[in-house]
């Protein structure tokens, strides 16, 4: 693992580097057998975990930030952020973490924006790294003084372009998961001429954990679900799904992937044995 940056001013740049080093999306051959949700999946990311840093500075009481480390999520994913954060909170609590209310971060963040400005350009979605760092540090200092927090959790909903494998049992694999095509429109039939070689949009979750000194302890990724379905109305393309991230089991599985091995996942699909 790369040595984490300790200079507060390098907060955003440190994680930009981590995001660039995240495993690339791969196109892979089909596995034999039926469902492989709990079987070995070669797209499973190997998450970054600084065990020695966590041992020296334990993280037990966390707050989940209401902002992304990177650019804002697509608007249709952004609407699901509170829902996903709630499931992350439940998973952390069930594994021994204390999770402070969401408002502990969001209220202080909004107050800090009045002083430093909004780090996100609403027109382009670009993030001003210096402003972002000032806001995060301001929130961190206040929370350390006023609460028992010793860790900060950031969760970003990402969108990928993935491809279905060319086989009779069409599935797409990315970030540790396997999904069959969704269908949307009149009927549920897909024409024999449908072009399966075109990309389809899919969602993933990235979770990053800082300690009380804003040193990166963990960064992990897990696939969630397809955000597009076969459009049976046109019969020749994909269309955005109406039920984005409504399958709770799929979201929970992605959270488990994204937090492994900080919280060890039973049946982690990155083990080929």
C-alpha positions in Angstrom: 0.0 0.0 0.0 1.2 3.5 -0.8 2.3 5.5 2.2 -0.6 7.8 3.3 -0.1 11.5 3.2 0.0 13.2 6.6 -0.1 16.9 5.4 -3.7 18.1 5.9 -3.4 20.3 2.8 -2.9 17.1 0.8 -6.2 15.6 1.9 -8.0 15.7 -1.4 -4.9 15.0 -3.5 -4.0 12.0 -1.4 -7.3 10.4 -2.2 -7.2 11.4 -5.9 -4.1 9.2 -6.0 -5.9 6.4 -4.3 -8.9 6.6 -6.7 -6.6 6.5 -9.7 -5.0 3.3 -8.3 -8.3 1.6 -7.9 -8.6 -1.7 -9.9 -9.6 -1.1 -13.5 -12.9 -2.5 -14.8 -12.2 -5.7 -16.7 -14.1 -7.6 -19.3 -13.9 -11.3 -18.5 -15.0 -14.7 -19.8 -18.0 -16.4 -18.4 -17.7 -18.8 -15.5 -19.1 -22.2 -15.6 -22.2 -23.0 -13.6 -25.2 -20.9 -12.5 -25.2 -18.1 -10.0 -21.7 -16.9 -9.0 -22.7 -14.2 -6.5 -20.9 -16.0 -3.7 -18.4 -17.8 -5.9 -15.0 -16.5 -7.1 -15.3 -13.4 -9.2 -12.1 -12.2 -10.9 -13.3 -8.6 -11.0 -13.3 -8.4 -7.2 -11.2 -5.4 -6.1 -8.4 -5.9 -3.6 -9.2 -3.0 -1.2 -6.5 -0.9 0.4 -6.2 -1.4 4.2 -3.5 0.1 6.4 -3.8 -2.3 9.3 -0.8 -0.9 11.2 -2.1 2.6 11.1 -5.5 1.4 12.3 -3.9 -0.5 15.2 -1.9 2.6 16.3 -4.9 4.9 16.0 -8.1 2.8 16.4 -11.3 3.9 14.7 -14.4 3.0 16.7 -16.8 6.0 16.6 -17.4 7.3 13.1 -19.6 9.8 11.2 -20.7 9.2 7.6 -20.1 12.3 5.5 -22.9 13.7 3.4 -20.5 14.7 0.6 -18.4 12.8 -1.9 -14.6 12.7 -1.9 -14.7 13.0 -5.7 -17.2 14.8 -8.0 -20.9 14.6 -7.2 -22.7 11.4 -8.2 -25.1 11.3 -11.1 -28.4 12.9 -10.1 -30.3 9.6 -10.2 -27.7 8.0 -8.0 -27.5 11.0 -5.7 -31.2 10.5 -4.8 -30.2 7.1 -3.3 -27.3 8.4 -1.2 -29.2 8.7 2.1 -30.7 5.2 1.6 -27.3 3.7 0.9 -25.7 5.6 3.8 -28.4 4.2 6.1 -27.5 0.7 5.1 -23.8 1.4 5.6 -24.5 2.8 9.1 -26.5 -0.3 10.0 -23.7 -2.6 8.8 -21.1 -0.7 10.7 -23.2 -0.7 13.9 -23.8 -4.5 13.6 -20.1 -4.9 13.5 -19.3 -3.0 16.7 -18.8 0.6 15.4 -20.6 3.6 17.0 -22.1 5.7 14.2 -22.9 9.4 15.0 -26.0 11.0 13.4 -25.6 12.2 9.9 -26.4 15.7 10.9 -23.2 16.0 13.0 -21.3 16.2 9.8 -23.8 17.9 7.5 -24.7 20.8 9.7 -21.0 21.6 10.3 -20.3 21.2 6.6 -23.0 23.7 5.7 -21.7 26.2 8.2 -18.2 25.8 6.9 -19.5 26.5 3.3 -20.7 29.9 4.5 -17.1 30.7 5.4 -15.0 29.0 2.7 -17.5 28.6 -0.2 -18.8 25.6 -2.1 -16.0 23.4 -3.3 -18.1 22.0 -6.1 -18.7 24.1 -9.2 -22.5 23.6 -9.9 -22.0 24.0 -13.6 -19.1 21.6 -14.3 -19.2 19.4 -11.2 -15.5 20.0 -10.7 -14.1 20.0 -7.1 -11.8 22.8 -5.9 -9.4 20.6 -3.8 -8.1 23.5 -1.7 -11.6 24.6 -0.6 -12.6 21.0 -0.1 -9.6 20.4 2.2 -10.4 23.6 4.2 -14.0 22.5 4.8 -13.1 18.9 5.8 -10.5 20.1 8.2 -12.9 22.7 9.7 -15.5 20.0 10.3 -13.0 17.6 11.7 -11.6 20.1 14.2 -15.1 21.0 15.5 -16.2 17.4 15.7 -13.0 16.4 17.6 -13.7 19.1 20.1 -17.4 18.6 20.5 -18.0 14.8 19.9 -16.4 11.4 20.5 -15.6 10.9 16.8 -12.4 9.2 15.8 -13.1 8.3 12.2 -14.7 9.8 9.1 -16.4 7.7 6.4 -17.0 8.9 2.9 -19.2 6.9 0.5 -19.4 7.7 -3.2 -21.9 6.2 -5.7 -20.1 5.7 -8.9 -21.3 4.8 -12.4 -19.4 2.4 -14.7 -19.7 1.2 -18.2 -19.7 -2.5 -18.3 -20.4 -5.2 -21.0 -22.4 -8.4 -21.0 -20.4 -11.5 -21.8 -21.0 -13.2 -25.2 -22.6 -16.4 -24.1 -26.1 -17.9 -23.8 -26.0 -17.1 -20.1 -25.5 -13.4 -20.5 -24.1 -11.7 -17.4 -22.0 -8.6 -16.6 -19.3 -8.7 -14.0 -17.6 -5.8 -12.3 -16.2 -4.9 -8.9 -16.9 -8.3 -7.5 -20.5 -8.8 -8.6 -22.4 -10.6 -11.4 -25.7 -9.3 -12.8 -28.1 -10.6 -15.4 -29.7 -8.1 -17.8 -32.7 -6.2 -16.6 -35.6 -5.6 -19.0 -37.9 -2.6 -19.2 -40.8 -1.8 -21.4 -43.8 -3.7 -22.9 -43.3 -7.4 -22.5 -40.0 -9.1 -21.5 -38.7 -10.5 -24.7 -35.4 -9.4 -26.2 -35.0 -9.7 -30.0 -32.4 -12.0 -31.5 -30.9 -9.0 -33.2 -30.2 -7.1 -30.0 -26.6 -5.7 -29.9 -25.1 -7.1 -26.7 -21.7 -5.6 -27.6 -22.8 -2.1 -26.5 -21.9 -0.8 -23.0 -24.5 -0.7 -20.3 -24.4 1.6 -17.3 -23.8 0.1 -13.8 -23.3 1.4 -10.3 -20.6 0.8 -7.7 -19.9 2.0 -4.2 -16.6 3.4 -3.0 -16.0 3.7 0.8 -13.1 5.6 2.3 -12.3 5.7 6.0 -10.0 8.3 7.7 -8.8 8.3 11.3 -9.1 11.3 13.6 -6.0 12.8 12.0 -7.5 12.5 8.5 -5.0 9.8 7.6 -6.4 7.3 5.1 -7.0 4.0 6.8 -9.1 2.2 4.2 -10.4 2.5 0.7 -12.7 -0.1 -0.8 -15.0 -0.7 -3.7 -18.0 -2.9 -4.3 -20.4 -3.3 -7.3 -24.1 -2.6 -6.7 -26.4 -3.1 -9.7 -27.1 -2.2 -13.3 -28.6 1.3 -13.8 -29.8 0.5 -17.3 -32.1 -2.1 -18.7 -32.8 -3.6 -22.1 -35.4 -1.3 -23.7 -38.0 -3.6 -25.2 -39.9 -0.7 -26.7 -37.1 0.2 -29.1 -35.6 -3.3 -29.1 -32.1 -2.0 -29.9 -30.6 -0.3 -26.9 -30.5 0.3 -23.1 -32.6 2.7 -21.1 -32.2 4.0 -17.6 -34.0 1.8 -15.1 -36.9 3.1 -13.1 -35.9 0.9 -10.1 -32.3 2.1 -9.6 -30.8 0.5 -6.4 -34.1 -0.7 -5.1 -32.8 -4.3 -4.6 -31.7 -4.0 -0.9 -29.9 -7.4 -1.0 -27.8 -6.2 -3.9 -26.9 -3.0 -2.1 -26.0 -4.8 1.1 -23.8 -7.2 -0.8 -22.0 -4.3 -2.4 -21.5 -2.7 1.0 -19.9 -5.9 2.3 -17.6 -5.9 -0.7 -16.6 -2.3 -0.2 -15.8 -2.7 3.5 -13.8 -5.9 3.2 -11.3 -6.6 4.9 -11.9 -3.7 7.3 -15.0 -5.8 8.2 -14.2 -9.3 6.9 -16.8 -10.6 4.5 -18.0 -14.1 4.7 -17.6 -15.7 1.3 -15.5 -12.9 -0.2 -15.6 -13.6 -3.9 -11.9 -12.5 -4.5 -10.6 -15.8 -3.2 -10.1 -18.3 -6.1 -10.0 -21.3 -3.8 
